[in-house]
Amino acid sequence: MAAWLIPAVKAILPLIEPIVSSALPVFTTRKGDAAAPDPIGVLQQQVAELQAASSQNALYVKELAEQLEKTVTALEGAAALAESRFRRTTLLCGAAIALALIASGISLTVAVLR
């Protein structure tokens, strides 16, 4: 599993429950049209509940986007750090190979001259 995935999931998990609960609002139900004396009032109440759920959902999406932006920024920083470390390691590896080749050449030259 990628190392960046765990912090991203941990940052997003607390926000999933409120988003799901607001995305699935419990609307005023019409159980039996005879029991509802004012169907327009019920519709207005349902519209009000939908608007409230929609605005709450928008707030959660905004908060989630902010968290995602922070996560992406942290990931970009970590990627830049890893890339600089990789470059440094590659440079040191190349220097070690060059020194090993020089040492091998010197030892072969000394062995041949003896």
ChimeraX attribute file (.defattr): number of C-alpha atoms within 10 A of each C-alpha:
attribute: neighborCount
match mode: 1-to-1
recipient: residues
	/A:1	5
	/A:2	5
	/A:3	8
	/A:4	14
	/A:5	12
	/A:6	10
	/A:7	12
	/A:8	17
	/A:9	12
	/A:10	10
	/A:11	16
	/A:12	16
	/A:13	11
	/A:14	11
	/A:15	15
	/A:16	14
	/A:17	11
	/A:18	14
	/A:19	18
	/A:20	12
	/A:21	12
	/A:22	19
	/A:23	15
	/A:24	12
	/A:25	14
	/A:26	12
	/A:27	15
	/A:28	13
	/A:29	11
	/A:30	12
	/A:31	8
	/A:32	7
	/A:33	10
	/A:34	9
	/A:35	9
	/A:36	13
	/A:37	9
	/A:38	10
	/A:39	13
	/A:40	10
	/A:41	11
	/A:42	16
	/A:43	15
	/A:44	12
	/A:45	14
	/A:46	17
	/A:47	14
	/A:48	13
	/A:49	16
	/A:50	18
	/A:51	12
	/A:52	14
	/A:53	20
	/A:54	15
	/A:55	13
	/A:56	16
	/A:57	19
	/A:58	15
	/A:59	13
	/A:60	18
	/A:61	15
	/A:62	12
	/A:63	14
	/A:64	19
	/A:65	13
	/A:66	12
	/A:67	16
	/A:68	16
	/A:69	12
	/A:70	14
	/A:71	19
	/A:72	14
	/A:73	12
	/A:74	15
	/A:75	17
	/A:76	12
	/A:77	12
	/A:78	13
	/A:79	13
	/A:80	12
	/A:81	12
	/A:82	12
	/A:83	12
	/A:84	12
	/A:85	12
	/A:86	12
	/A:87	12
	/A:88	12
	/A:89	12
	/A:90	12
	/A:91	12
	/A:92	12
	/A:93	12
	/A:94	12
	/A:95	12
	/A:96	12
	/A:97	12
	/A:98	12
	/A:99	12
	/A:100	12
	/A:101	12
	/A:102	12
	/A:103	12
	/A:104	12
	/A:105	12
	/A:106	12
	/A:107	12
	/A:108	11
	/A:109	11
	/A:110	10
	/A:111	9
	/A:112	8
	/A:113	7
	/A:114	5
